[in-house]
Amino acid sequence: MTGRLIGVGVGPGDPEHLTLLALRRLREADRVVAPSTAVDAVGRAESIVRQAAPDLRVDRIPFEMAPGAEARAVTARRAATTVVGWLDAGETIAFITLGDPNVYSTFSSVAAEVRGLRPEAIVETVPGIMAFQDLAARAGTVLLDGVESLTLVTALDGAGAAVEALGDASRAVVVYKGGRHLPALGKALAEAGRLDGAVMGELLGLPGQRIAPMADACEQPASYLATVVIPPAGARR
């Protein structure tokens, strides 16, 4: 008998951003699992759930956040093999992940491997509040209005995608995983005339949270999960 795999977004860090639906799915599941760098390490997603629902048991799956697509695929395949064992026993598995499970998430790579191993498995997701939404709210930044549009990019491999997106002055830009490249991003924003109004946030809702205008924050790198939001050029709201 094949069970059900549910990717549950738990938000960027503040346990109060865990939705009622997410909490219900966690309580209904036979097993709640979280990716972790080691079996004895509490990851960020698990720490959020622990605060919101301290009575829930969370099983950890070692997940190496390795650089490179192939290395990440190998890690996801290993995690999927563990998950499939539980699914074969008919369990409903709630796999918790930061932010939303369908956007730059550990869950999506694991789910793809699970589908490859067990095509008949039921895979669902529960949406979560994303870091850029939290940052915009905390910074008082209106990202979009009227017919404006938004581009979401990652700076995992450098600032190139962000630089390209900045070329359209009427478009808001959100940059994920750009902490290591914050100085390069700051330089690109200045050259594009987009530094004014841009804001950076890291460790949102977690100890060490920092929110600052990009003009003040881009001199040095930030943490891996730093987020940058850039309103359309000339936006005054």
C-alpha atoms as an extended CHARMM CRD file, in Angstrom:
* protein
*
       237  EXT
         1         1  MET       CA              0.0000000000        0.0000000000        0.0000000000  PROA      1               0.0000000000
         2         2  THR       CA              1.3470000000        3.4290000000       -0.9710000000  PROA      2               0.0000000000
         3         3  GLY       CA              0.8510000000        6.3730000000        1.3480000000  PROA      3               0.0000000000
         4         4  ARG       CA              0.6710000000       10.1080000000        0.8050000000  PROA      4               0.0000000000
         5         5  LEU       CA              3.4600000000       12.6900000000        0.7590000000  PROA      5               0.0000000000
         6         6  ILE       CA              2.5630000000       16.2620000000        1.6750000000  PROA      6               0.0000000000
         7         7  GLY       CA              5.0060000000       19.1520000000        1.3750000000  PROA      7               0.0000000000
         8         8  VAL       CA              4.1030000000       21.6630000000        4.0830000000  PROA      8               0.0000000000
         9         9  GLY       CA              5.4120000000       25.2190000000        3.8660000000  PROA      9               0.0000000000
        10        10  VAL       CA              6.1210000000       26.6090000000        7.3370000000  PROA      10              0.0000000000
        11        11  GLY       CA              7.0610000000       30.1840000000        6.3750000000  PROA      11              0.0000000000
        12        12  PRO       CA             10.4110000000       31.9540000000        6.6430000000  PROA      12              0.0000000000
        13        13  GLY       CA             10.9690000000       31.7980000000       10.4030000000  PROA      13              0.0000000000
        14        14  ASP       CA              8.2450000000       33.2950000000       12.6080000000  PROA      14              0.0000000000
        15        15  PRO       CA              6.1140000000       30.4200000000       14.0300000000  PROA      15              0.0000000000
        16        16  GLU       CA              3.0680000000       32.7070000000       13.8920000000  PROA      16              0.0000000000
        17        17  HSD       CA              3.3180000000       32.5310000000       10.0960000000  PROA      17              0.0000000000
        18        18  LEU       CA              2.5180000000       28.8190000000       10.1450000000  PROA      18              0.0000000000
        19        19  THR       CA             -0.9750000000       28.6750000000        8.6310000000  PROA      19              0.0000000000
        20        20  LEU       CA             -3.9510000000       26.9360000000       10.2110000000  PROA      20              0.0000000000
        21        21  LEU       CA             -4.0760000000       24.5410000000        7.2580000000  PROA      21              0.0000000000
        22        22  ALA       CA             -0.3970000000       23.6860000000        7.6410000000  PROA      22              0.0000000000
        23        23  LEU       CA             -0.8040000000       23.0330000000       11.3470000000  PROA      23              0.0000000000
        24        24  ARG       CA             -3.8350000000       20.8070000000       10.7270000000  PROA      24              0.0000000000
        25        25  ARG       CA             -2.0070000000       18.7560000000        8.0980000000  PROA      25              0.0000000000
        26        26  LEU       CA              0.9400000000       18.3140000000       10.4600000000  PROA      26              0.0000000000
        27        27  ARG       CA             -1.3340000000       17.0220000000       13.2150000000  PROA      27              0.0000000000
        28        28  GLU       CA             -3.1970000000       14.6970000000       10.8420000000  PROA      28              0.0000000000
        29        29  ALA       CA             -0.0370000000       13.1270000000        9.4060000000  PROA      29              0.0000000000
        30        30  ASP       CA              1.2940000000        9.7810000000       10.5660000000  PROA      30              0.0000000000
        31        31  ARG       CA              4.8140000000       11.1900000000       10.4650000000  PROA      31              0.0000000000
        32        32  VAL       CA              6.3080000000       14.6950000000       10.2900000000  PROA      32              0.0000000000
        33        33  VAL       CA              9.7670000000       14.8230000000        8.7360000000  PROA      33              0.0000000000
        34        34  ALA       CA             12.2710000000       17.6380000000        8.3220000000  PROA      34              0.0000000000
        35        35  PRO       CA             15.4760000000       17.9660000000        6.2940000000  PROA      35              0.0000000000
        36        36  SER       CA             18.5150000000       18.4690000000        8.4940000000  PROA      36              0.0000000000
        37        37  THR       CA             22.2570000000       18.7270000000        8.0150000000  PROA      37              0.0000000000
        38        38  ALA       CA             22.6440000000       15.9420000000       10.6190000000  PROA      38              0.0000000000
        39        39  VAL       CA             20.3730000000       13.6390000000       12.6390000000  PROA      39              0.0000000000
        40        40  ASP       CA             21.3070000000       15.4960000000       15.8340000000  PROA      40              0.0000000000
        41        41  ALA       CA             20.8210000000       19.0040000000       14.3800000000  PROA      41              0.0000000000
        42        42  VAL       CA             17.5690000000       20.9660000000       14.5840000000  PROA      42              0.0000000000
        43        43  GLY       CA             17.0120000000       22.6580000000       11.2240000000  PROA      43              0.0000000000
        44        44  ARG       CA             15.2010000000       25.9460000000       10.7110000000  PROA      44              0.0000000000
        45        45  ALA       CA             11.9580000000       24.3470000000        9.5100000000  PROA      45              0.0000000000
        46        46  GLU       CA             11.9020000000       22.0250000000       12.5070000000  PROA      46              0.0000000000
        47        47  SER       CA             12.5650000000       24.8890000000       14.9160000000  PROA      47              0.0000000000
        48        48  ILE       CA              9.5000000000       26.7060000000       13.5750000000  PROA      48              0.0000000000
        49        49  VAL       CA              7.2780000000       23.6620000000       14.0540000000  PROA      49              0.0000000000
        50        50  ARG       CA              8.6980000000       23.0190000000       17.5350000000  PROA      50              0.0000000000
        51        51  GLN       CA              7.6430000000       26.5180000000       18.6030000000  PROA      51              0.0000000000
        52        52  ALA       CA              4.1900000000       26.3570000000       17.0120000000  PROA      52              0.0000000000
        53        53  ALA       CA              3.3870000000       22.7740000000       18.0420000000  PROA      53              0.0000000000
        54        54  PRO       CA              5.8180000000       21.5300000000       20.7110000000  PROA      54              0.0000000000
        55        55  ASP       CA              3.8180000000       18.3220000000       21.1530000000  PROA      55              0.0000000000
        56        56  LEU       CA              4.5490000000       17.0960000000       17.6190000000  PROA      56              0.0000000000
        57        57  ARG       CA              7.3080000000       14.5890000000       17.0100000000  PROA      57              0.0000000000
        58        58  VAL       CA              9.5880000000       15.4540000000       14.0780000000  PROA      58              0.0000000000
        59        59  ASP       CA             11.7960000000       12.8630000000       12.3670000000  PROA      59              0.0000000000
        60        60  ARG       CA             14.9220000000       14.1930000000       10.6780000000  PROA      60              0.0000000000
        61        61  ILE       CA             16.2240000000       13.2230000000        7.2680000000  PROA      61              0.0000000000
        62        62  PRO       CA             19.9040000000       14.0740000000        6.7410000000  PROA      62              0.0000000000
        63        63  PHE       CA             20.0380000000       16.4030000000        3.7670000000  PROA      63              0.0000000000
        64        64  GLU       CA             23.3600000000       17.7790000000        2.6430000000  PROA      64              0.0000000000
        65        65  MET       CA             22.9580000000       21.2710000000        1.1830000000  PROA      65              0.0000000000
        66        66  ALA       CA             25.6960000000       20.5220000000       -1.3130000000  PROA      66              0.0000000000
        67        67  PRO       CA             26.6510000000       22.8850000000       -4.1490000000  PROA      67              0.0000000000
        68        68  GLY       CA             25.9930000000       21.7740000000       -7.6970000000  PROA      68              0.0000000000
        69        69  ALA       CA             22.8960000000       20.2990000000       -9.3240000000  PROA      69              0.0000000000
        70        70  GLU       CA             24.2140000000       16.7330000000       -9.4290000000  PROA      70              0.0000000000
        71        71  ALA       CA             25.2360000000       16.7380000000       -5.7640000000  PROA      71              0.0000000000
        72        72  ARG       CA             21.8230000000       18.0660000000       -4.7570000000  PROA      72              0.0000000000
        73        73  ALA       CA             20.1300000000       15.3890000000       -6.8730000000  PROA      73              0.0000000000
        74        74  VAL       CA             22.1090000000       12.6230000000       -5.1620000000  PROA      74              0.0000000000
        75        75  THR       CA             21.1170000000       13.9860000000       -1.7520000000  PROA      75              0.0000000000
        76        76  ALA       CA             17.4500000000       14.2270000000       -2.7800000000  PROA      76              0.0000000000
        77        77  ARG       CA             17.5340000000       10.6630000000       -4.1090000000  PROA      77              0.0000000000
        78        78  ARG       CA             18.8820000000        9.3930000000       -0.8030000000  PROA      78              0.0000000000
        79        79  ALA       CA             16.1790000000       11.2430000000        1.1380000000  PROA      79              0.0000000000
        80        80  ALA       CA             13.4690000000        9.9520000000       -1.2200000000  PROA      80              0.0000000000
        81        81  THR       CA             14.5510000000        6.3700000000       -0.5950000000  PROA      81              0.0000000000
        82        82  THR       CA             13.9210000000        6.8780000000        3.1220000000  PROA      82              0.0000000000
        83        83  VAL       CA             10.5350000000        8.4980000000        2.4680000000  PROA      83              0.0000000000
        84        84  VAL       CA              9.4520000000        5.6850000000        0.1280000000  PROA      84              0.0000000000
        85        85  GLY       CA              9.9450000000        3.1530000000        2.9070000000  PROA      85              0.0000000000
        86        86  TRP       CA              7.3640000000        4.9710000000        5.0010000000  PROA      86              0.0000000000
        87        87  LEU       CA              5.0120000000        5.4450000000        2.0530000000  PROA      87              0.0000000000
        88        88  ASP       CA              5.1320000000        1.7210000000        1.3130000000  PROA      88              0.0000000000
        89        89  ALA       CA              3.8440000000        1.1540000000        4.8390000000  PROA      89              0.0000000000
        90        90  GLY       CA              0.8330000000        3.3140000000        3.9860000000  PROA      90              0.0000000000
        91        91  GLU       CA              1.8450000000        6.3290000000        6.0590000000  PROA      91              0.0000000000
        92        92  THR       CA              0.8810000000        9.9390000000        5.3850000000  PROA      92              0.0000000000
        93        93  ILE       CA              4.1320000000       11.9060000000        5.5160000000  PROA      93              0.0000000000
        94        94  ALA       CA              4.2270000000       15.6570000000        6.1500000000  PROA      94              0.0000000000
        95        95  PHE       CA              7.5640000000       16.9690000000        4.8740000000  PROA      95              0.0000000000
        96        96  ILE       CA              8.1710000000       20.4360000000        6.3150000000  PROA      96              0.0000000000
        97        97  THR       CA             10.0950000000       23.0750000000        4.3900000000  PROA      97              0.0000000000
        98        98  LEU       CA             10.9010000000       26.7530000000        4.8080000000  PROA      98              0.0000000000
        99        99  GLY       CA              8.7350000000       29.2090000000        2.8740000000  PROA      99              0.0000000000
       100       100  ASP       CA              6.5860000000       27.5640000000        0.2200000000  PROA      100             0.0000000000
       101       101  PRO       CA              7.1380000000       23.9660000000       -0.9710000000  PROA      101             0.0000000000
       102       102  ASN       CA              6.7720000000       24.9050000000       -4.6480000000  PROA      102             0.0000000000
       103       103  VAL       CA              9.3280000000       27.7310000000       -4.7870000000  PROA      103             0.0000000000
       104       104  TYR       CA             13.0780000000       27.0400000000       -4.4730000000  PROA      104             0.0000000000
       105       105  SER       CA             12.3000000000       24.2930000000       -1.9910000000  PROA      105             0.0000000000
       106       106  THR       CA             14.0810000000       21.1630000000       -0.7940000000  PROA      106             0.0000000000
       107       107  PHE       CA             10.7330000000       19.4070000000       -1.0060000000  PROA      107             0.0000000000
       108       108  SER       CA             10.3280000000       19.7010000000       -4.7750000000  PROA      108             0.0000000000
       109       109  SER       CA             13.5300000000       17.7800000000       -5.5060000000  PROA      109             0.0000000000
       110       110  VAL       CA             12.6430000000       15.0540000000       -3.0040000000  PROA      110             0.0000000000
       111       111  ALA       CA              9.0970000000       14.7930000000       -4.3820000000  PROA      111             0.0000000000
       112       112  ALA       CA             10.4210000000       14.3900000000       -7.9260000000  PROA      112             0.0000000000
       113       113  GLU       CA             12.6040000000       11.4840000000       -6.8040000000  PROA      113             0.0000000000
       114       114  VAL       CA              9.7000000000        9.9120000000       -4.9100000000  PROA      114             0.0000000000
       115       115  ARG       CA              7.5210000000       10.0790000000       -8.0340000000  PROA      115             0.0000000000
       116       116  GLY       CA             10.2800000000        8.3430000000       -9.9570000000  PROA      116             0.0000000000
       117       117  LEU       CA             10.4480000000        5.5230000000       -7.4230000000  PROA      117             0.0000000000
       118       118  ARG       CA              6.7080000000        5.2730000000       -6.7790000000  PROA      118             0.0000000000
       119       119  PRO       CA              4.6860000000        6.8020000000       -9.6580000000  PROA      119             0.0000000000
       120       120  GLU       CA              1.4500000000        5.8430000000       -7.9050000000  PROA      120             0.0000000000
       121       121  ALA       CA              2.2720000000        7.8030000000       -4.7460000000  PROA      121             0.0000000000
       122       122  ILE       CA             -0.0050000000       10.7410000000       -3.9440000000  PROA      122             0.0000000000
       123       123  VAL       CA              1.9800000000       13.9840000000       -3.6150000000  PROA      123             0.0000000000
       124       124  GLU       CA              0.3730000000       17.1970000000       -2.3560000000  PROA      124             0.0000000000
       125       125  THR       CA              1.5380000000       20.5770000000       -1.0750000000  PROA      125             0.0000000000
       126       126  VAL       CA              0.3530000000       23.0950000000        1.4930000000  PROA      126             0.0000000000
       127       127  PRO       CA              1.4060000000       26.6640000000        0.6260000000  PROA      127             0.0000000000
       128       128  GLY       CA              3.4710000000       28.7330000000        3.0060000000  PROA      128             0.0000000000
       129       129  ILE       CA              4.2140000000       32.4200000000        3.4830000000  PROA      129             0.0000000000
       130       130  MET       CA              7.3750000000       33.3330000000        1.5890000000  PROA      130             0.0000000000
       131       131  ALA       CA             10.3510000000       35.3210000000        2.8190000000  PROA      131             0.0000000000
       132       132  PHE       CA              9.8250000000       38.2040000000        0.3950000000  PROA      132             0.0000000000
       133       133  GLN       CA              6.2410000000       38.6540000000        1.6380000000  PROA      133             0.0000000000
       134       134  ASP       CA              7.4460000000       38.7370000000        5.2290000000  PROA      134             0.0000000000
       135       135  LEU       CA             10.2620000000       41.1550000000        4.3870000000  PROA      135             0.0000000000
       136       136  ALA       CA              7.9840000000       43.5170000000        2.4640000000  PROA      136             0.0000000000
       137       137  ALA       CA              5.5830000000       43.6140000000        5.4170000000  PROA      137             0.0000000000
       138       138  ARG       CA              8.2910000000       44.2010000000        8.0100000000  PROA      138             0.0000000000
       139       139  ALA       CA              9.9560000000       46.9020000000        5.8910000000  PROA      139             0.0000000000
       140       140  GLY       CA              6.6890000000       48.5980000000        4.9160000000  PROA      140             0.0000000000
       141       141  THR       CA              7.4720000000       48.1040000000        1.2320000000  PROA      141             0.0000000000
       142       142  VAL       CA              4.6750000000       47.8930000000       -1.3410000000  PROA      142             0.0000000000
       143       143  LEU       CA              6.1700000000       45.7630000000       -4.0950000000  PROA      143             0.0000000000
       144       144  LEU       CA              3.4410000000       45.8840000000       -6.7280000000  PROA      144             0.0000000000
       145       145  ASP       CA              0.5270000000       48.0790000000       -7.7130000000  PROA      145             0.0000000000
       146       146  GLY       CA             -1.7080000000       48.4830000000      -10.7210000000  PROA      146             0.0000000000
       147       147  VAL       CA             -0.3560000000       46.5290000000      -13.6990000000  PROA      147             0.0000000000
       148       148  GLU       CA              3.2200000000       46.1980000000      -12.3920000000  PROA      148             0.0000000000
       149       149  SER       CA              4.8770000000       42.7810000000      -12.4490000000  PROA      149             0.0000000000
       150       150  LEU       CA              7.4970000000       40.9560000000      -10.4150000000  PROA      150             0.0000000000
       151       151  THR       CA             10.5130000000       38.8010000000      -11.2110000000  PROA      151             0.0000000000
       152       152  LEU       CA             11.7910000000       36.3230000000       -8.6180000000  PROA      152             0.0000000000
       153       153  VAL       CA             15.3660000000       35.1190000000       -9.1360000000  PROA      153             0.0000000000
       154       154  THR       CA             18.0550000000       33.3240000000       -7.1650000000  PROA      154             0.0000000000
       155       155  ALA       CA             21.6280000000       34.5060000000       -6.7710000000  PROA      155             0.0000000000
       156       156  LEU       CA             22.8180000000       31.0460000000       -5.7780000000  PROA      156             0.0000000000
       157       157  ASP       CA             25.2820000000       30.9910000000       -8.6850000000  PROA      157             0.0000000000
       158       158  GLY       CA             26.0030000000       34.7180000000       -8.7570000000  PROA      158             0.0000000000
       159       159  ALA       CA             24.3190000000       38.0410000000       -9.4250000000  PROA      159             0.0000000000
       160       160  GLY       CA             23.8270000000       37.5170000000      -13.1800000000  PROA      160             0.0000000000
       161       161  ALA       CA             20.1050000000       36.7050000000      -13.1410000000  PROA      161             0.0000000000
       162       162  ALA       CA             19.3930000000       39.6620000000      -10.8720000000  PROA      162             0.0000000000
       163       163  VAL       CA             21.3940000000       42.0310000000      -13.0580000000  PROA      163             0.0000000000
       164       164  GLU       CA             19.4040000000       40.9320000000      -16.1030000000  PROA      164             0.0000000000
       165       165  ALA       CA             16.0760000000       41.3850000000      -14.2910000000  PROA      165             0.0000000000
       166       166  LEU       CA             17.0040000000       44.9070000000      -13.2100000000  PROA      166             0.0000000000
       167       167  GLY       CA             17.0550000000       45.9800000000      -16.8560000000  PROA      167             0.0000000000
       168       168  ASP       CA             13.2800000000       46.4580000000      -16.8060000000  PROA      168             0.0000000000
       169       169  ALA       CA             12.8240000000       49.5090000000      -14.5810000000  PROA      169             0.0000000000
       170       170  SER       CA              9.0560000000       48.9980000000      -14.3310000000  PROA      170             0.0000000000
       171       171  ARG       CA              9.4400000000       45.5240000000      -12.8120000000  PROA      171             0.0000000000
       172       172  ALA       CA              9.8440000000       44.6980000000       -9.1290000000  PROA      172             0.0000000000
       173       173  VAL       CA             12.6360000000       42.2090000000       -8.4560000000  PROA      173             0.0000000000
       174       174  VAL       CA             13.0760000000       39.7620000000       -5.5840000000  PROA      174             0.0000000000
       175       175  VAL       CA             16.4330000000       38.0610000000       -5.1050000000  PROA      175             0.0000000000
       176       176  TYR       CA             16.6760000000       34.8720000000       -3.0480000000  PROA      176             0.0000000000
       177       177  LYS       CA             19.7840000000       33.1720000000       -1.6390000000  PROA      177             0.0000000000
       178       178  GLY       CA             21.9040000000       36.1740000000       -2.4820000000  PROA      178             0.0000000000
       179       179  GLY       CA             23.7030000000       36.7930000000        0.7890000000  PROA      179             0.0000000000
       180       180  ARG       CA             27.1240000000       35.7170000000       -0.4600000000  PROA      180             0.0000000000
       181       181  HSD       CA             26.8130000000       38.0520000000       -3.4620000000  PROA      181             0.0000000000
       182       182  LEU       CA             25.3600000000       41.0580000000       -1.6190000000  PROA      182             0.0000000000
       183       183  PRO       CA             28.2180000000       43.4440000000       -2.5550000000  PROA      183             0.0000000000
       184       184  ALA       CA             27.8430000000       42.5440000000       -6.2540000000  PROA      184             0.0000000000
       185       185  LEU       CA             24.0890000000       42.9930000000       -6.0100000000  PROA      185             0.0000000000
       186       186  GLY       CA             24.5400000000       46.3800000000       -4.3800000000  PROA      186             0.0000000000
       187       187  LYS       CA             26.8690000000       47.4870000000       -7.1570000000  PROA      187             0.0000000000
       188       188  ALA       CA             24.4150000000       46.3020000000       -9.8190000000  PROA      188             0.0000000000
       189       189  LEU       CA             21.5510000000       48.1390000000       -8.1280000000  PROA      189             0.0000000000
       190       190  ALA       CA             23.5500000000       51.3620000000       -7.9920000000  PROA      190             0.0000000000
       191       191  GLU       CA             24.5260000000       51.1010000000      -11.6500000000  PROA      191             0.0000000000
       192       192  ALA       CA             20.8940000000       50.4730000000      -12.6400000000  PROA      192             0.0000000000
       193       193  GLY       CA             19.6140000000       53.3500000000      -10.5020000000  PROA      193             0.0000000000
       194       194  ARG       CA             17.6140000000       50.8910000000       -8.3780000000  PROA      194             0.0000000000
       195       195  LEU       CA             19.3590000000       51.1660000000       -5.0060000000  PROA      195             0.0000000000
       196       196  ASP       CA             16.8620000000       53.6550000000       -3.5740000000  PROA      196             0.0000000000
       197       197  GLY       CA             14.0040000000       51.7490000000       -1.9330000000  PROA      197             0.0000000000
       198       198  ALA       CA             15.6730000000       48.3250000000       -2.1150000000  PROA      198             0.0000000000
       199       199  VAL       CA             15.8050000000       46.4550000000        1.1950000000  PROA      199             0.0000000000
       200       200  MET       CA             17.6070000000       43.3650000000        2.4780000000  PROA      200             0.0000000000
       201       201  GLY       CA             16.4300000000       40.9620000000        5.1680000000  PROA      201             0.0000000000
       202       202  GLU       CA             18.0660000000       37.8950000000        6.6770000000  PROA      202             0.0000000000
       203       203  LEU       CA             17.0110000000       35.3430000000        9.2940000000  PROA      203             0.0000000000
       204       204  LEU       CA             13.4720000000       36.7140000000        9.1910000000  PROA      204             0.0000000000
       205       205  GLY       CA             11.5410000000       35.7850000000       12.3190000000  PROA      205             0.0000000000
       206       206  LEU       CA             14.6170000000       34.0430000000       13.7420000000  PROA      206             0.0000000000
       207       207  PRO       CA             17.3000000000       35.0420000000       16.2630000000  PROA      207             0.0000000000
       208       208  GLY       CA             19.6820000000       37.4500000000       14.5850000000  PROA      208             0.0000000000
       209       209  GLN       CA             17.0600000000       38.9070000000       12.2490000000  PROA      209             0.0000000000
       210       210  ARG       CA             18.3470000000       41.9130000000       10.3500000000  PROA      210             0.0000000000
       211       211  ILE       CA             16.4630000000       44.2360000000        8.0090000000  PROA      211             0.0000000000
       212       212  ALA       CA             18.2240000000       47.1640000000        6.3850000000  PROA      212             0.0000000000
       213       213  PRO       CA             18.1890000000       49.3330000000        3.2550000000  PROA      213             0.0000000000
       214       214  MET       CA             20.4230000000       47.7820000000        0.6260000000  PROA      214             0.0000000000
       215       215  ALA       CA             22.4180000000       51.0000000000        0.5400000000  PROA      215             0.0000000000
       216       216  ASP       CA             23.4940000000       50.2630000000        4.1340000000  PROA      216             0.0000000000
       217       217  ALA       CA             23.7110000000       46.4620000000        3.9230000000  PROA      217             0.0000000000
       218       218  CYS       CA             25.5660000000       45.7240000000        0.7020000000  PROA      218             0.0000000000
       219       219  GLU       CA             29.1120000000       46.4540000000        1.8070000000  PROA      219             0.0000000000
       220       220  GLN       CA             29.5680000000       42.9330000000        3.1930000000  PROA      220             0.0000000000
       221       221  PRO       CA             28.1100000000       39.4800000000        2.4470000000  PROA      221             0.0000000000
       222       222  ALA       CA             25.1220000000       38.2650000000        4.4580000000  PROA      222             0.0000000000
       223       223  SER       CA             23.7930000000       34.8190000000        5.3850000000  PROA      223             0.0000000000
       224       224  TYR       CA             22.7390000000       32.2630000000        2.7740000000  PROA      224             0.0000000000
       225       225  LEU       CA             19.0120000000       32.8740000000        3.2130000000  PROA      225             0.0000000000
       226       226  ALA       CA             19.2050000000       36.6410000000        2.7770000000  PROA      226             0.0000000000
       227       227  THR       CA             16.3930000000       38.1090000000        0.6770000000  PROA      227             0.0000000000
       228       228  VAL       CA             16.4470000000       41.3600000000       -1.2920000000  PROA      228             0.0000000000
       229       229  VAL       CA             13.3200000000       43.1580000000       -2.4830000000  PROA      229             0.0000000000
       230       230  ILE       CA             13.5530000000       45.8860000000       -5.1070000000  PROA      230             0.0000000000
       231       231  PRO       CA             10.4330000000       47.9220000000       -5.9770000000  PROA      231             0.0000000000
       232       232  PRO       CA              9.9360000000       49.2390000000       -9.5140000000  PROA      232             0.0000000000
       233       233  ALA       CA             12.1610000000       52.2060000000      -10.2780000000  PROA      233             0.0000000000
       234       234  GLY       CA             10.6760000000       55.4950000000       -9.1830000000  PROA      234             0.0000000000
       235       235  ALA       CA              7.9750000000       53.8390000000       -7.0400000000  PROA      235             0.0000000000
       236       236  ARG       CA              6.7820000000       56.2060000000       -4.3180000000  PROA      236             0.0000000000
       237       237  ARG       CA              4.0190000000       54.6620000000       -2.2260000000  PROA      237             0.0000000000
